[in-house]
Structures are given as structure tokens and as C-alpha cells.
Amino acid sequence: MTYYVYILASHRNGTLYIGVTNDLARRVHEHRNGAVPGFTKKYRVKQLVYFEPHDSIEEAILREKRMKVWKRAWKIEAIQ
């Protein structure tokens, strides 16, 4: 199974969110429709701007944790 680390944005230079999923299309759909209460719904973070596949959930979670502590500039650089 493939797992994805992804970044969503509220708009250009807006709020960023990093997450992990095994079904990227479903998860982005949930974010866009506000199906799950929380950060992305509150801050209207809906636009998929980056994703990367991983072979294991452990690998994906480790990458997500590392990316979450990155400086904002590094996240923007990865997106571009």
C-alpha cells in the first residue's frame, strides 16, 4: 500500500497544513468539504499544493513529523 505525506494551503502565502493518508483523493475531498472538524476546517485549508508517496506508514509518519518542524521557508521551497 502507498501512503502519502501532503501539504494543503488556504491560499497563496496562506496557512499550511501537513498530513498523512493512504487515500489522497478521499482525504483531500474531506478537507475541501469540511467533513472533519479541526484545524483545516477552522482555517479553510483546502488546496493540495504538495504530496509525496511512501511505501510504509512508518516512513510516511516519520517524514510528516520532520516536515512539521521545518521553517516555513523550507516548506514553501518544497512546494515550489
ZADRENTI-712430 format. One line per field, with one value per atom (N, C-alpha, C, O, CB): residue number from 1; residue in three letters; atom name; z, y, x. Coordinates in Angstrom, 1 decimal. Glycine has a CB too. Layout:
# ZADRENTI-712430
i <- [NUM | ...];
aa <- [ALA | ...];
at <- [CA | ...];
c3 <- [Z | ...];
c2 <- [Y | ...];
c1 <- [X | ...];
This chain:
# ZADRENTI-712430
i <- [1 | 1 | 1 | 1 | 1 | 2 | 2 | 2 | 2 | 2 | 3 | 3 | 3 | 3 | 3 | 4 | 4 | 4 | 4 | 4 | 5 | 5 | 5 | 5 | 5 | 6 | 6 | 6 | 6 | 6 | 7 | 7 | 7 | 7 | 7 | 8 | 8 | 8 | 8 | 8 | 9 | 9 | 9 | 9 | 9 | 10 | 10 | 10 | 10 | 10 | 11 | 11 | 11 | 11 | 11 | 12 | 12 | 12 | 12 | 12 | 13 | 13 | 13 | 13 | 13 | 14 | 14 | 14 | 14 | 14 | 15 | 15 | 15 | 15 | 15 | 16 | 16 | 16 | 16 | 16 | 17 | 17 | 17 | 17 | 17 | 18 | 18 | 18 | 18 | 18 | 19 | 19 | 19 | 19 | 19 | 20 | 20 | 20 | 20 | 20 | 21 | 21 | 21 | 21 | 21 | 22 | 22 | 22 | 22 | 22 | 23 | 23 | 23 | 23 | 23 | 24 | 24 | 24 | 24 | 24 | 25 | 25 | 25 | 25 | 25 | 26 | 26 | 26 | 26 | 26 | 27 | 27 | 27 | 27 | 27 | 28 | 28 | 28 | 28 | 28 | 29 | 29 | 29 | 29 | 29 | 30 | 30 | 30 | 30 | 30 | 31 | 31 | 31 | 31 | 31 | 32 | 32 | 32 | 32 | 32 | 33 | 33 | 33 | 33 | 33 | 34 | 34 | 34 | 34 | 34 | 35 | 35 | 35 | 35 | 35 | 36 | 36 | 36 | 36 | 36 | 37 | 37 | 37 | 37 | 37 | 38 | 38 | 38 | 38 | 38 | 39 | 39 | 39 | 39 | 39 | 40 | 40 | 40 | 40 | 40 | 41 | 41 | 41 | 41 | 41 | 42 | 42 | 42 | 42 | 42 | 43 | 43 | 43 | 43 | 43 | 44 | 44 | 44 | 44 | 44 | 45 | 45 | 45 | 45 | 45 | 46 | 46 | 46 | 46 | 46 | 47 | 47 | 47 | 47 | 47 | 48 | 48 | 48 | 48 | 48 | 49 | 49 | 49 | 49 | 49 | 50 | 50 | 50 | 50 | 50 | 51 | 51 | 51 | 51 | 51 | 52 | 52 | 52 | 52 | 52 | 53 | 53 | 53 | 53 | 53 | 54 | 54 | 54 | 54 | 54 | 55 | 55 | 55 | 55 | 55 | 56 | 56 | 56 | 56 | 56 | 57 | 57 | 57 | 57 | 57 | 58 | 58 | 58 | 58 | 58 | 59 | 59 | 59 | 59 | 59 | 60 | 60 | 60 | 60 | 60 | 61 | 61 | 61 | 61 | 61 | 62 | 62 | 62 | 62 | 62 | 63 | 63 | 63 | 63 | 63 | 64 | 64 | 64 | 64 | 64 | 65 | 65 | 65 | 65 | 65 | 66 | 66 | 66 | 66 | 66 | 67 | 67 | 67 | 67 | 67 | 68 | 68 | 68 | 68 | 68 | 69 | 69 | 69 | 69 | 69 | 70 | 70 | 70 | 70 | 70 | 71 | 71 | 71 | 71 | 71 | 72 | 72 | 72 | 72 | 72 | 73 | 73 | 73 | 73 | 73 | 74 | 74 | 74 | 74 | 74 | 75 | 75 | 75 | 75 | 75 | 76 | 76 | 76 | 76 | 76 | 77 | 77 | 77 | 77 | 77 | 78 | 78 | 78 | 78 | 78 | 79 | 79 | 79 | 79 | 79 | 80 | 80 | 80 | 80 | 80];
aa <- [MET | MET | MET | MET | MET | THR | THR | THR | THR | THR | TYR | TYR | TYR | TYR | TYR | TYR | TYR | TYR | TYR | TYR | VAL | VAL | VAL | VAL | VAL | TYR | TYR | TYR | TYR | TYR | ILE | ILE | ILE | ILE | ILE | LEU | LEU | LEU | LEU | LEU | ALA | ALA | ALA | ALA | ALA | SER | SER | SER | SER | SER | HIS | HIS | HIS | HIS | HIS | ARG | ARG | ARG | ARG | ARG | ASN | ASN | ASN | ASN | ASN | GLY | GLY | GLY | GLY | GLY | THR | THR | THR | THR | THR | LEU | LEU | LEU | LEU | LEU | TYR | TYR | TYR | TYR | TYR | ILE | ILE | ILE | ILE | ILE | GLY | GLY | GLY | GLY | GLY | VAL | VAL | VAL | VAL | VAL | THR | THR | THR | THR | THR | ASN | ASN | ASN | ASN | ASN | ASP | ASP | ASP | ASP | ASP | LEU | LEU | LEU | LEU | LEU | ALA | ALA | ALA | ALA | ALA | ARG | ARG | ARG | ARG | ARG | ARG | ARG | ARG | ARG | ARG | VAL | VAL | VAL | VAL | VAL | HIS | HIS | HIS | HIS | HIS | GLU | GLU | GLU | GLU | GLU | HIS | HIS | HIS | HIS | HIS | ARG | ARG | ARG | ARG | ARG | ASN | ASN | ASN | ASN | ASN | GLY | GLY | GLY | GLY | GLY | ALA | ALA | ALA | ALA | ALA | VAL | VAL | VAL | VAL | VAL | PRO | PRO | PRO | PRO | PRO | GLY | GLY | GLY | GLY | GLY | PHE | PHE | PHE | PHE | PHE | THR | THR | THR | THR | THR | LYS | LYS | LYS | LYS | LYS | LYS | LYS | LYS | LYS | LYS | TYR | TYR | TYR | TYR | TYR | ARG | ARG | ARG | ARG | ARG | VAL | VAL | VAL | VAL | VAL | LYS | LYS | LYS | LYS | LYS | GLN | GLN | GLN | GLN | GLN | LEU | LEU | LEU | LEU | LEU | VAL | VAL | VAL | VAL | VAL | TYR | TYR | TYR | TYR | TYR | PHE | PHE | PHE | PHE | PHE | GLU | GLU | GLU | GLU | GLU | PRO | PRO | PRO | PRO | PRO | HIS | HIS | HIS | HIS | HIS | ASP | ASP | ASP | ASP | ASP | SER | SER | SER | SER | SER | ILE | ILE | ILE | ILE | ILE | GLU | GLU | GLU | GLU | GLU | GLU | GLU | GLU | GLU | GLU | ALA | ALA | ALA | ALA | ALA | ILE | ILE | ILE | ILE | ILE | LEU | LEU | LEU | LEU | LEU | ARG | ARG | ARG | ARG | ARG | GLU | GLU | GLU | GLU | GLU | LYS | LYS | LYS | LYS | LYS | ARG | ARG | ARG | ARG | ARG | MET | MET | MET | MET | MET | LYS | LYS | LYS | LYS | LYS | VAL | VAL | VAL | VAL | VAL | TRP | TRP | TRP | TRP | TRP | LYS | LYS | LYS | LYS | LYS | ARG | ARG | ARG | ARG | ARG | ALA | ALA | ALA | ALA | ALA | TRP | TRP | TRP | TRP | TRP | LYS | LYS | LYS | LYS | LYS | ILE | ILE | ILE | ILE | ILE | GLU | GLU | GLU | GLU | GLU | ALA | ALA | ALA | ALA | ALA | ILE | ILE | ILE | ILE | ILE | GLN | GLN | GLN | GLN | GLN];
at <- [N | CA | C | O | CB | N | CA | C | O | CB | N | CA | C | O | CB | N | CA | C | O | CB | N | CA | C | O | CB | N | CA | C | O | CB | N | CA | C | O | CB | N | CA | C | O | CB | N | CA | C | O | CB | N | CA | C | O | CB | N | CA | C | O | CB | N | CA | C | O | CB | N | CA | C | O | CB | N | CA | C | O | CB | N | CA | C | O | CB | N | CA | C | O | CB | N | CA | C | O | CB | N | CA | C | O | CB | N | CA | C | O | CB | N | CA | C | O | CB | N | CA | C | O | CB | N | CA | C | O | CB | N | CA | C | O | CB | N | CA | C | O | CB | N | CA | C | O | CB | N | CA | C | O | CB | N | CA | C | O | CB | N | CA | C | O | CB | N | CA | C | O | CB | N | CA | C | O | CB | N | CA | C | O | CB | N | CA | C | O | CB | N | CA | C | O | CB | N | CA | C | O | CB | N | CA | C | O | CB | N | CA | C | O | CB | N | CA | C | O | CB | N | CA | C | O | CB | N | CA | C | O | CB | N | CA | C | O | CB | N | CA | C | O | CB | N | CA | C | O | CB | N | CA | C | O | CB | N | CA | C | O | CB | N | CA | C | O | CB | N | CA | C | O | CB | N | CA | C | O | CB | N | CA | C | O | CB | N | CA | C | O | CB | N | CA | C | O | CB | N | CA | C | O | CB | N | CA | C | O | CB | N | CA | C | O | CB | N | CA | C | O | CB | N | CA | C | O | CB | N | CA | C | O | CB | N | CA | C | O | CB | N | CA | C | O | CB | N | CA | C | O | CB | N | CA | C | O | CB | N | CA | C | O | CB | N | CA | C | O | CB | N | CA | C | O | CB | N | CA | C | O | CB | N | CA | C | O | CB | N | CA | C | O | CB | N | CA | C | O | CB | N | CA | C | O | CB | N | CA | C | O | CB | N | CA | C | O | CB | N | CA | C | O | CB | N | CA | C | O | CB | N | CA | C | O | CB | N | CA | C | O | CB | N | CA | C | O | CB | N | CA | C | O | CB | N | CA | C | O | CB | N | CA | C | O | CB | N | CA | C | O | CB | N | CA | C | O | CB];
c3 <- [0.0 | 0.0 | 0.0 | 0.6 | 1.2 | -0.7 | -0.7 | 0.3 | 0.4 | -2.1 | 1.0 | 1.9 | 1.4 | 0.8 | 3.4 | 1.7 | 1.2 | 2.3 | 3.3 | 0.2 | 2.2 | 3.1 | 2.1 | 1.0 | 3.6 | 2.6 | 1.8 | 2.5 | 3.7 | 1.3 | 1.7 | 2.3 | 1.6 | 0.4 | 2.0 | 2.4 | 1.9 | 2.3 | 3.2 | 2.6 | 1.5 | 1.8 | 1.7 | 1.0 | 0.7 | 2.5 | 2.4 | 1.2 | 0.6 | 3.7 | 0.8 | -0.4 | -0.6 | 0.3 | -0.3 | -1.6 | -1.8 | -0.6 | -0.2 | -3.1 | -0.1 | 1.1 | 2.3 | 3.3 | 0.8 | 2.3 | 3.5 | 4.4 | 4.5 | 2.9 | 5.2 | 6.2 | 5.6 | 4.5 | 7.1 | 6.1 | 5.6 | 6.6 | 7.8 | 5.3 | 6.1 | 6.9 | 6.3 | 5.1 | 7.0 | 7.1 | 6.7 | 7.3 | 8.5 | 7.0 | 6.5 | 6.9 | 6.3 | 5.4 | 6.8 | 6.7 | 6.1 | 5.8 | 6.6 | 7.1 | 4.7 | 4.4 | 3.5 | 2.9 | 3.7 | 3.4 | 2.4 | 1.2 | 0.3 | 3.1 | 1.3 | 0.1 | -0.1 | 0.5 | 0.4 | -0.9 | -1.0 | -1.6 | -1.1 | -2.0 | -2.6 | -3.2 | -2.2 | -2.1 | -4.4 | -1.4 | -0.4 | 0.7 | 1.1 | 0.3 | 1.1 | 2.2 | 1.8 | 2.6 | 2.7 | 0.6 | 0.1 | -0.1 | 0.3 | -1.3 | -0.5 | -0.6 | 0.8 | 0.9 | -1.2 | 1.8 | 3.1 | 3.6 | 4.2 | 4.1 | 3.3 | 3.7 | 3.0 | 3.6 | 3.4 | 1.7 | 0.9 | 1.3 | 1.2 | -0.6 | 1.8 | 2.2 | 3.6 | 4.1 | 1.7 | 4.4 | 5.8 | 6.6 | 7.6 | 6.1 | 6.1 | 6.6 | 8.0 | 8.8 | 5.7 | 8.3 | 9.6 | 10.3 | 9.8 | 9.4 | 11.5 | 12.3 | 12.7 | 12.9 | 13.5 | 12.8 | 13.3 | 12.5 | 12.0 | 13.0 | 12.5 | 12.0 | 10.6 | 10.3 | 12.1 | 9.7 | 8.3 | 8.0 | 7.2 | 7.4 | 8.8 | 8.6 | 9.2 | 8.6 | 9.3 | 10.3 | 11.0 | 10.2 | 10.1 | 12.4 | 9.6 | 8.8 | 7.3 | 6.5 | 9.1 | 6.9 | 5.4 | 4.6 | 3.5 | 4.9 | 5.1 | 4.3 | 3.4 | 3.9 | 5.4 | 2.1 | 1.2 | -0.1 | -0.7 | 0.8 | -0.4 | -1.7 | -1.5 | -0.8 | -2.2 | -2.2 | -2.2 | -3.0 | -4.2 | -2.8 | -2.4 | -3.1 | -3.2 | -3.9 | -2.3 | -2.5 | -2.5 | -1.9 | -1.0 | -1.6 | -2.5 | -1.9 | -2.3 | -3.4 | -2.3 | -1.5 | -1.9 | -1.4 | -0.3 | -1.3 | -2.2 | -1.8 | -1.0 | -1.1 | -3.1 | -0.1 | 0.7 | 0.7 | 0.6 | 2.2 | 0.9 | 0.9 | 2.2 | 2.2 | 0.5 | 3.3 | 4.6 | 5.4 | 5.2 | 5.4 | 6.3 | 7.1 | 8.1 | 8.4 | 7.9 | 8.6 | 9.5 | 8.8 | 9.4 | 10.0 | 7.6 | 6.8 | 6.6 | 6.7 | 5.4 | 6.2 | 6.0 | 7.2 | 7.2 | 5.4 | 8.3 | 9.6 | 10.0 | 10.5 | 10.7 | 9.9 | 10.2 | 9.3 | 9.9 | 10.0 | 8.1 | 7.2 | 7.5 | 7.6 | 5.7 | 7.9 | 8.3 | 9.5 | 9.6 | 8.6 | 10.5 | 11.7 | 11.5 | 12.0 | 12.7 | 10.6 | 10.2 | 9.5 | 9.8 | 9.4 | 8.6 | 7.8 | 8.7 | 8.5 | 6.7 | 9.7 | 10.6 | 11.4 | 11.8 | 11.5 | 11.6 | 12.4 | 11.4 | 11.9 | 13.3 | 10.1 | 9.2 | 9.3 | 9.8 | 7.8 | 9.0 | 8.9 | 7.7 | 6.8 | 8.7 | 7.8 | 6.7 | 5.4 | 4.4 | 7.1 | 5.3 | 4.1 | 3.4 | 2.2 | 4.3 | 4.2 | 3.7 | 3.1 | 2.1 | 4.8 | 3.8 | 3.3 | 1.9 | 1.0 | 4.3 | 1.8 | 0.6 | -0.5 | -1.6 | 0.8 | -0.2 | -1.2 | -1.7 | -2.9 | -0.6 | -0.8 | -1.2 | -2.1 | -3.1 | 0.0 | -1.9 | -2.7 | -4.1 | -5.1 | -2.0 | -4.1 | -5.4 | -6.2 | -7.3 | -5.2];
c2 <- [-1.2 | 0.0 | 1.2 | 1.2 | 0.0 | 2.3 | 3.5 | 4.5 | 4.6 | 4.1 | 5.2 | 6.3 | 7.6 | 7.6 | 5.9 | 8.6 | 10.0 | 11.0 | 11.0 | 10.5 | 11.8 | 12.9 | 14.1 | 14.2 | 13.1 | 15.0 | 16.0 | 17.4 | 17.4 | 15.7 | 18.4 | 19.8 | 20.4 | 20.4 | 20.6 | 21.0 | 21.8 | 23.3 | 23.6 | 21.3 | 24.2 | 25.6 | 26.2 | 25.8 | 26.3 | 27.3 | 28.1 | 28.9 | 29.1 | 28.9 | 29.5 | 30.3 | 30.6 | 30.2 | 31.6 | 31.3 | 31.7 | 32.4 | 33.4 | 32.5 | 32.0 | 32.6 | 32.5 | 33.3 | 34.0 | 31.6 | 31.4 | 30.3 | 30.0 | 31.1 | 29.9 | 28.8 | 27.5 | 27.1 | 28.7 | 26.8 | 25.5 | 24.4 | 24.6 | 25.4 | 23.2 | 22.0 | 20.8 | 20.6 | 21.8 | 20.0 | 18.8 | 17.6 | 17.6 | 18.8 | 16.6 | 15.4 | 14.1 | 14.2 | 15.5 | 13.0 | 11.7 | 10.9 | 11.0 | 10.8 | 10.2 | 9.4 | 8.2 | 8.3 | 10.2 | 7.2 | 6.2 | 6.3 | 5.5 | 4.8 | 7.3 | 7.6 | 9.1 | 9.8 | 7.0 | 9.6 | 11.1 | 11.7 | 12.8 | 11.4 | 11.2 | 11.8 | 11.9 | 12.9 | 10.9 | 10.8 | 10.9 | 11.9 | 12.7 | 9.5 | 11.9 | 12.9 | 14.3 | 15.1 | 12.6 | 14.6 | 16.0 | 16.4 | 17.5 | 16.1 | 15.4 | 15.7 | 16.0 | 16.9 | 14.4 | 15.2 | 15.5 | 16.9 | 17.6 | 14.4 | 17.3 | 18.6 | 19.7 | 20.7 | 18.8 | 19.5 | 20.5 | 20.7 | 21.8 | 20.2 | 19.6 | 19.7 | 19.9 | 19.8 | 18.4 | 20.1 | 20.3 | 19.1 | 19.3 | 21.5 | 17.9 | 16.7 | 16.4 | 15.7 | 15.6 | 16.8 | 16.5 | 17.8 | 18.7 | 15.8 | 18.0 | 19.2 | 19.3 | 18.3 | 19.2 | 20.5 | 20.7 | 21.8 | 22.8 | 19.4 | 21.8 | 22.8 | 23.3 | 24.4 | 22.4 | 22.3 | 22.6 | 23.2 | 24.1 | 21.4 | 22.8 | 23.3 | 24.7 | 25.7 | 22.4 | 24.9 | 26.2 | 27.3 | 28.4 | 26.1 | 26.9 | 27.9 | 27.8 | 28.4 | 27.7 | 27.0 | 26.9 | 26.5 | 27.1 | 28.2 | 25.5 | 25.0 | 23.8 | 22.8 | 24.5 | 24.1 | 23.2 | 22.8 | 21.9 | 23.7 | 23.6 | 23.4 | 22.5 | 22.8 | 24.8 | 21.4 | 20.5 | 21.1 | 21.5 | 19.1 | 21.4 | 22.0 | 21.1 | 21.5 | 23.3 | 20.0 | 19.1 | 17.8 | 17.7 | 19.8 | 16.7 | 15.4 | 14.6 | 14.8 | 14.7 | 13.5 | 12.6 | 11.2 | 11.1 | 13.0 | 10.2 | 8.8 | 8.1 | 8.4 | 8.0 | 7.2 | 6.4 | 5.0 | 4.7 | 7.0 | 4.0 | 2.6 | 2.1 | 1.1 | 1.8 | 2.8 | 2.3 | 3.4 | 4.6 | 1.6 | 3.1 | 4.1 | 4.7 | 5.9 | 3.5 | 3.9 | 4.4 | 5.4 | 6.4 | 3.2 | 5.1 | 6.1 | 7.4 | 8.5 | 5.4 | 7.3 | 8.5 | 9.3 | 10.5 | 8.1 | 8.7 | 9.4 | 10.1 | 11.2 | 8.4 | 9.4 | 10.0 | 11.2 | 12.3 | 8.9 | 11.1 | 12.3 | 13.4 | 14.6 | 11.9 | 13.1 | 14.1 | 14.9 | 16.1 | 13.5 | 14.1 | 14.7 | 15.6 | 16.7 | 13.6 | 15.2 | 16.0 | 17.3 | 18.4 | 15.2 | 17.2 | 18.3 | 19.3 | 20.6 | 17.9 | 18.9 | 19.8 | 20.7 | 21.8 | 19.0 | 20.3 | 21.2 | 22.1 | 22.9 | 20.4 | 21.9 | 22.8 | 24.2 | 24.5 | 22.3 | 25.1 | 26.5 | 26.7 | 25.9 | 27.4 | 27.7 | 28.0 | 28.1 | 27.6 | 29.2 | 28.7 | 28.9 | 27.6 | 27.5 | 29.8 | 26.6 | 25.3 | 24.6 | 24.0 | 24.4 | 24.8 | 24.2 | 24.9 | 24.2 | 24.4 | 26.2 | 26.9 | 26.4 | 26.2 | 28.4 | 26.2 | 25.7 | 24.4 | 24.1 | 25.7 | 23.5 | 22.1 | 22.2 | 21.5 | 21.3 | 23.1 | 23.3 | 23.8 | 23.3 | 24.3 | 24.7 | 25.3 | 24.3 | 24.6 | 26.6];
c1 <- [0.8 | 0.0 | 0.9 | 2.0 | -1.0 | 0.4 | 1.1 | 0.5 | -0.7 | 1.1 | 1.4 | 1.0 | 1.5 | 2.6 | 1.5 | 0.8 | 1.2 | 1.4 | 0.6 | 0.2 | 2.4 | 2.6 | 2.2 | 2.6 | 4.1 | 1.3 | 0.8 | 0.8 | 0.8 | -0.6 | 0.8 | 0.6 | -0.6 | -0.7 | 1.9 | -1.4 | -2.5 | -2.3 | -1.6 | -3.9 | -2.9 | -2.7 | -4.1 | -5.0 | -1.8 | -4.3 | -5.6 | -5.6 | -6.7 | -5.7 | -4.5 | -4.4 | -2.9 | -2.1 | -5.3 | -2.6 | -1.2 | -0.6 | -1.2 | -1.0 | 0.5 | 1.1 | 0.3 | 0.4 | 1.5 | -0.7 | -1.6 | -1.2 | 0.0 | -3.0 | -2.1 | -1.9 | -1.6 | -2.2 | -3.1 | -0.6 | -0.2 | -0.6 | -0.6 | 1.3 | -0.9 | -1.2 | -0.5 | -0.5 | -2.7 | 0.1 | 0.8 | 0.1 | -0.2 | 2.4 | -0.1 | -0.8 | -0.3 | 0.5 | -2.3 | -0.9 | -0.5 | -1.8 | -2.8 | 0.4 | -1.9 | -3.0 | -2.6 | -1.6 | -4.1 | -3.5 | -3.3 | -4.2 | -4.2 | -3.5 | -5.1 | -6.0 | -6.1 | -6.9 | -7.5 | -5.2 | -5.0 | -6.3 | -6.7 | -3.8 | -6.9 | -8.1 | -9.2 | -9.9 | -8.6 | -9.5 | -10.5 | -10.2 | -11.1 | -10.6 | -9.0 | -8.6 | -8.7 | -9.2 | -7.2 | -8.2 | -8.4 | -9.8 | -10.2 | -7.6 | -10.7 | -12.1 | -12.7 | -13.5 | -12.8 | -12.3 | -12.8 | -12.4 | -13.2 | -12.2 | -11.1 | -10.7 | -11.5 | -11.9 | -9.2 | -11.7 | -12.4 | -13.8 | -14.4 | -12.3 | -14.4 | -15.8 | -16.1 | -17.2 | -16.5 | -15.0 | -15.1 | -15.7 | -16.4 | -15.9 | -15.5 | -16.1 | -15.5 | -16.1 | -15.9 | -14.3 | -13.6 | -13.4 | -12.7 | -12.3 | -14.0 | -13.7 | -12.3 | -11.6 | -14.6 | -11.8 | -10.4 | -9.7 | -10.4 | -9.6 | -8.4 | -7.6 | -7.9 | -8.1 | -6.1 | -8.0 | -8.2 | -9.6 | -9.7 | -8.0 | -10.6 | -11.9 | -11.9 | -12.5 | -13.0 | -11.3 | -11.3 | -10.6 | -11.1 | -10.7 | -9.5 | -8.7 | -8.9 | -8.2 | -7.2 | -9.9 | -10.2 | -9.0 | -8.8 | -10.8 | -8.3 | -7.1 | -7.6 | -7.9 | -6.0 | -7.7 | -8.3 | -7.6 | -7.9 | -9.6 | -6.5 | -5.9 | -4.6 | -3.7 | -5.5 | -4.6 | -3.5 | -2.3 | -2.5 | -3.8 | -1.2 | -0.1 | 1.2 | 2.1 | 0.3 | 1.2 | 2.4 | 2.0 | 1.2 | 3.5 | 2.6 | 2.5 | 3.6 | 4.3 | 1.1 | 3.9 | 5.0 | 4.6 | 4.1 | 6.3 | 4.8 | 4.4 | 5.5 | 6.7 | 4.2 | 5.0 | 5.9 | 5.4 | 4.2 | 6.1 | 6.3 | 6.0 | 5.4 | 4.7 | 7.2 | 5.7 | 5.2 | 4.7 | 5.1 | 6.4 | 3.7 | 3.1 | 4.2 | 4.1 | 2.0 | 5.1 | 6.1 | 7.0 | 7.3 | 7.0 | 7.4 | 8.2 | 7.5 | 8.0 | 8.6 | 6.2 | 5.4 | 5.2 | 5.3 | 4.0 | 4.9 | 4.7 | 6.0 | 6.0 | 4.3 | 7.2 | 8.5 | 8.7 | 9.2 | 9.6 | 8.4 | 8.6 | 7.7 | 8.1 | 8.3 | 6.4 | 5.5 | 6.0 | 6.0 | 4.1 | 6.4 | 6.9 | 8.1 | 8.2 | 7.3 | 9.0 | 10.2 | 9.8 | 10.3 | 11.2 | 8.8 | 8.4 | 7.6 | 7.7 | 7.5 | 6.9 | 6.1 | 7.0 | 6.6 | 5.3 | 8.3 | 9.2 | 10.0 | 10.8 | 10.0 | 9.9 | 10.6 | 10.2 | 9.1 | 10.4 | 11.1 | 10.8 | 9.9 | 9.9 | 12.1 | 9.0 | 8.0 | 8.7 | 8.2 | 7.2 | 9.9 | 10.6 | 10.9 | 10.9 | 11.8 | 11.3 | 11.6 | 10.4 | 10.5 | 12.3 | 9.3 | 8.0 | 7.6 | 7.2 | 6.9 | 7.8 | 7.5 | 8.4 | 8.0 | 7.6 | 9.7 | 10.6 | 10.2 | 10.3 | 12.0 | 9.8 | 9.4 | 8.2 | 8.1 | 9.1 | 7.3 | 6.0 | 6.4 | 5.9 | 5.1 | 7.3 | 7.7 | 8.5 | 9.0 | 8.5];
